[in-house]
């Protein structure tokens, strides 16, 4: 993905939106540094609604980049986008921005755009946002995506008991809300790539343009992609 980003001549400031354990960010920054895209990291802002994940991310990031100033925000991006200060060179969101419906994504991008130069998105291509509860479109998309994710889990070299527990306690509890909760009340809104382009155009405006739209993995049922919008 680094050919789609410019060469950063100064130490970079980065936001990780929905950082989780922070490993994705660490691996990305190491790759950018090894590719000569950046030399050093000045500041990293970690955002996550889970305090435990935030603490783990801080530990991983500080170990990999001890020179960087690390800031933490125990919040959702909806709560943070207005009080942001200054300009960040890069905003990363890996499997996190889909927790908002289209219209909320758009509003938060409109607030965020004044504070970023590049937005890097890693997401699942799926039709889980606009279809209403009970529609064939939603049922088919949920079946394809979550079925593929379950296959991934069982294919992993781990005890069967652990695989079943992962599915029962995470995937199934997430999947069932698509069939129980109407749009606006559920917590997952994965979108089609065409819809992501639409929300970026409406949210970031003409100052930004698409610099990358690349499939990372696809098997006929599930598709993971990377998208970059830049000033």
Secondary structure, DSSP 8 states (H G I E B T S, - for coil): -GGGS----S-EEEEEET-TTSHHHHHHHHHHHHTTS-S-EEEEEEEES-HHHHHHHHHHHHHH-TTSEEEEEES-HHHHTTT--S-BSEEEEES-GGGS-HHHHHHHHHHHGGGBSEEEEEEE----SSS-TT-HHHHHHHHHHHHHHHHHHHHSSS-HHHHHHHIIIIIHHHHTHHHHS-TTTSS-----HHHHHHHHHHHH-TT-EEEEEEEEEE-SS-EEEEEEEE-
